[in-house]
Amino acid sequence: MTKPTILKTSFKAKTNEGPVSFTADGKKVAYMSNEFVDGVRNIPEAGSKMRIYIADVIADDEWKMPQPFVYNNPESYNTGYPAFSPDGNALYFASDMPGGYGGMDIYVCYKTGDSWSAAQNLGDRVNSPGDEIAPFIGEGTLYFSSNYLPGFGGMDIFRAEQAGGSWSTVLHLGTGINTAYDDYGLVFDNARGYGYMTSNRTGNDDIYSVKVTSERIEIVVLNDRNQPIQGAKIDFTACGEPAVVTDANGRFKFIANSGLDCEK
């Protein structure tokens, strides 16, 4: 990899800036900034809130001045962890704005001309009484972290599939990714089976690479005469996945993702 460089001088502030999300065409960027509420760093009682800023590209390495996200309200709540959809028409983010299910919830809003639609909470399939943060959306799959959903401790990474305007049962990504520490910020390319995430498993926040490996297991459904059964229904709904039907040879195809739990 090349040596990291600062994106643009005007983006810098005396606060934490990031995570960051770019649209696929690289023409728009959204990032989180932790700012003191009254803008004065040296007054601890002022507190600190997360805000989102969005900027458009003018030319190569030249960006317009970042603009505050319409749903920032640092006097009342946090708004952070922005993530553009692949087409750039949706922005997912985390916020503890009123009306959620607990602490930080994941929301989405959609681009409507030069503005954004009303923020929509992703609902109780995704959000919980705890904190859900660091969303990433790719090809209909949402990845995010939660400190409440059943896991190993701290923040664990989960995924949910989008289908028909709703979300599937949330799946824990398992021991290959999650630990008893904070694991979050997964950015993943489904086509390549490769991505990056952040974890403090060694005591500090470090970036890790993630690669999905696959193993093919042959299963044939037979009757009591040891003959293949065509049309047998294999029910995976307890795992949050659709049922499948065996073919003429008694075989079926099912992608068992890491962390799949069918014992419910």
Secondary structure, DSSP 8 states (H G I E B T S, - for coil): ------S-GGG--SS-EEEEEE-TTSSEEEEEEEEETTS-TT-GGG-EEEEEEEEEEEETTEE---EE-TT--TTT--EEEEEE-TTSSEEEEEE--TTSSSSSEEEEEEEETTEE---EE--TTT--SS-EEEEEEETTEEEEEESSSSSSSSSEEEEEEEETTEE---EE--TTT--SS-EEEEEEETTTTEEEEEE-TTSS-EEEEEE--------B-B-TTS-B-TT-EE--GGGTS--EE--TTSB------TT-----
